[in-house]
Amino acid sequence: MILLSLAALLLAPPDTTVVTQHQAGALKYTARAGFLDLTDEYHAVRGRIFYVYYHLDGAGPPRPVTFAWNGGPGSNSGLVHLLGFGPKRVNAGT
């Protein structure tokens, strides 16, 4: 799922957000993946941050938002989604 969203983004224009619908058991959710521009004081783009956002469809009142940062040299951010915070989990055999 994450890899498909990332692949679609790499082929899309820079300001594109990819939106997909999913179901995990009884939970229906929407996943959004895209880039946020990092700008300087003159609004020139100096960098970009990739994000994945999961929204529980049909949720009740507003819920707290969790931000999880990971990745970078020597670390795979996909593990945050698959082992910790994503709507689907992988059993790591621990």
HUUR-V257419 format. One record per residue. N is the residue number from 1. PHI is phi in degrees with one decimal (999 if undefined). NEAR is the number of other ideal C-beta (glycine too) atoms within 12 Angstrom. Layout:
N;PHI;NEAR
N;PHI;NEAR
//
This chain:
1;999;27
2;-64.7;32
3;-65.8;18
4;-65.3;16
5;-63.8;31
6;-65.0;25
7;-62.1;13
8;-63.7;21
9;-67.2;26
10;-64.9;17
11;-93.1;12
12;-98.3;17
13;-58.7;12
14;-57.8;15
15;-96.5;13
16;-85.2;17
17;-113.6;22
18;-95.3;29
19;-120.6;21
20;-131.8;27
21;-105.8;17
22;-141.9;24
23;-140.4;17
24;-123.7;17
25;66.0;10
26;-85.3;10
27;-88.7;18
28;-106.5;18
29;-144.7;25
30;-112.6;24
31;-110.1;31
32;-122.7;25
33;-133.7;30
34;-172.2;26
35;-122.5;24
36;-107.0;18
37;-78.7;17
38;-103.1;14
39;-116.7;13
40;-92.5;10
41;-64.9;7
42;-101.1;7
43;66.4;9
44;-84.2;10
45;-71.7;15
46;-112.0;12
47;-178.0;12
48;-141.3;15
49;-118.6;19
50;-84.1;28
51;-135.5;28
52;-129.4;38
53;-125.1;27
54;-111.5;31
55;-122.8;21
56;-74.8;21
57;-69.3;19
58;73.9;11
59;-66.9;14
60;-74.9;7
61;-62.9;6
62;-53.8;8
63;-117.5;10
64;-62.0;7
65;-104.4;12
66;-110.2;12
67;-107.6;12
68;-126.9;19
69;-102.6;14
70;-165.5;21
71;103.8;19
72;106.4;11
73;-58.0;6
74;82.3;7
75;-140.6;11
76;-99.5;15
77;-70.3;26
78;-61.0;23
79;-64.2;18
80;-61.7;23
81;-74.3;29
82;-83.8;21
83;-110.1;19
84;-127.9;18
85;-113.9;22
86;-72.6;27
87;-71.7;27
88;-122.2;21
89;-123.0;16
90;-108.4;16
91;-77.6;8
92;-82.1;9
93;72.8;5
94;-86.7;6
//
